[in-house]
């Protein structure tokens, strides 16, 4: 028998009646309800006063007193309320007996069975709900609202009637079957729960409406009609089921976060043709959502197996008999409800019950549960089924189409925003039946995950409620820091990298980081991906709305990332830590702007440095800079702080090859400087230089030289040697384009001399390469190669990838001039790889043009045409008129050849 580990004395009789009888002080006639309740009221007053050793009994007694007094307020719902009151009367009796016995025998809370303690805690929650519902109904509300409240009341009373039935059954099973409780009784050599005078003991079994047939309806799984993206999981589970039949039946745990489709997957397996053909009717589905102890779980199993008609007496034997009668498959759905209890004995009892079932060779067991941890005491089949993840995009699209009947670009945005989580996709698709995806997308931007709901507050119809269930689980409650750390991780889209754990331990003082991360993983609230602890986007959205992070931690987090940006991302090199935290840094900077950060200088300075870093790694998104505009309007930010931001924005657009917008943004900055007396600043010189760059790319050499000269004048006035050197190099570039090679060489050398003592080595490298290009044009290839190799060494030393790619292309040009075509091809390809990785379209275009030249020399016309056409496309995209004309000329020459 699978309950072999429980004490055999648990079901023994005590003086005055059976164990089940002790839990059934009932009133058989409805007409006696009122008088019985008066007796209960008096007894409850005494119980509330006496039960000092077990505080929750006193609390429950107090709530019961208020609930019973409300009987007159719900006369409209007499029949249903009478049933509720009879059950409240029985529960009142239980509270009285437990309270008196605890007082009499000196029992403390820890002496009671864990399942009984859990049942009292559940009762407390249920009675609070009844109290709130009735109080709301009878409040001083007039007219239609009162009518609505009372309609709600009718529904709730019916709901409480059913829930109290389940609770009474659970009380009975917990006291009748719990071996540890019987042991307490034996040790004290007394009957803990005497039958009170005047109360009759009914025959064994449940009575008076509790055995209503609706309580025992067997729930059969139905075949999911909309089911995509889980073929591998279904195949895995079926293989485990059928390879172990007879000798080693499968024990499979379907794990994962809420809303990921665990129940749907289990239903697909249970209704699969192979399962039906083999097991026939012996397929049992047990919903465990409302069970919180081993006794309650046993009741649910008994109901699912259809053997609860006889009540709790002998229930374990009847369940055992069915499970051993023939091969069967048993699915315990939402098993986290009974298992995930803060009370260790309760969890142990649930695991013991499950272990007893999984010991039977005739039973194949599936469980579904939130989290990533399998219950102990059961040998789970291997290889384990990995915790479920979100659907792939095509499967999520199929779900949407089959529900909503249409799919457009807004639908694509929505399923992407919810991370392809099945529940979220399903609920949004149902909303899309009546509301366009475009409007839903607007609502998502405004309401976020609160939009994703349908009907009542239930885990399958309300996304926020489903997430809340996981966050409020007992494992989370047992570690108060877990919710705080979840809030911290929700501010970081890339989560926490393993390499940064030490940093965060110092940052989050008071949080035991490793154990708390383990709890979050066990609850499937975070995942480990590519060396990072990360939350799902939906969890992040939820947590941000809840404000889980205390202000002190939030301030420490902001300071950490601002300091990282100012110290590391501003250094001019692709720093490993800055690169590791780039997405988190961006998110925190967004958060900083939204939270009304007071130190404007530090905030905008960090954003300027971060933008420079993003340019170096090829991230040209403008969202953060656009957000600065809103921040500036809300906070009246001074022009002197905005000018450097506008300059950075223009730089970003320039390197993103959007020359028109880059020029417009630089001109905006120039005018702002002139109108606010900021025209004697380093930022103003930088804006003028960028305008010159735009003109140069547009082949407007006169305007380019004018702006560069203006920039040189500003830098010389400020004695800014770095700016002066850069202006020399820019002017040299104009002269080179005008074929004034001697003037160009002079200005390049001025640049190198000026920067020698002031600039980081990677900038020296940039100008060495430019001078090398000039020598290439002059035909002095040996000197050109020497200078470019010097530049390459400096850029590799400092890890500046984009400049390294430009150096490799310069070397390729030198070898092409020498007609060493294989070497030239290799260098162009290496340059192309780097420019592709850095998302540099203009650089890729130049590399493809060079490869085209190589293939022309090799007489490989088809490859040459392909390379030159790619170059033309990319240079057109980057709006570089000079290179567009050159690519077109090369293609024309190829045709002539």
Buried (B, 14 or more C-beta within 10 A) or exposed (E): EBBEEBBEEBBEEBEBBBBBBBBBBBBEEBEEBEEBBEBBBEBBBBBBEBBEBBEBBBBBBBBBBBBBEBBEEBEEBEEBBBBBBBBBBBBBBBBBBBBBBBBEBEBEBEBBBBBBBBBBBBBBEBBBBBBEBBEBBBEEBEEEEBEEBBEEBBEBBBBBBBBBBBBBBBBBBBBBBBBBBBBBBEEBEEBBBBBBEEBEBBEBBBEBEBBBEEBBEEEEBEEBEBBBBBEEBBEBBBEBBBEBBEEEBBBBBBBBBBBBBBBBBBBBBBBBEEBEEBBEEBBBBBBBBBBBBBBBBBBBBBBBBEBBBBBBBBBBEBBBEBBBEEBBBBBBBBBBBBBBBBBEBBBBBBBBBBBBBBEBEBBBBBBBBBBBBBBEBBEBBEEEBEBBBBBEEEBBBBBBBBBBEEBBEBBBBBBEBBBBBBBBBBBBBBBBEEEEBBEBBEBBEEEBBBBBBBEEEEBBBBBBBBBBBBBEBBBBEBBEBBBBBBBBBBBBBBBBBEEBBEBBEEBBEEBBBEEBBBBBBBBBBBBEEEEBBBBBBBBBBBBBBBEBBEEEBBEBBBEBBBEBBBEBBBBBBBBEBBBBBBEBBBBBBBBBBEEEBEEBEBBBBBBBBBBBBBBBBBBBEBEBBEBBBEBBEEBEBBBBBBBBBBBBBBBBBBBBBBBEBBBBBBBBBBEBBEEEEBBEBBBBBBBBBBBBBBBBBBEBBEBBBBBBBBBBBBBBEBEBBBBBBBBBBBBBBBBBBEEBBEBBBBBBBBBBEBBEEEBBBBBBBBBBBBBBBBBBBEEBBEBBBBBBBBBBBBBBEBBBBBBBBBBBBBBBBBBBBEEBBEBBBBBBBBBBBBBBEBBBBBBBBBBBBBBBBBBBBEEBEEBBBBBBBBBBBBBBBBBBBEBBEBBBEBBEEBEEE
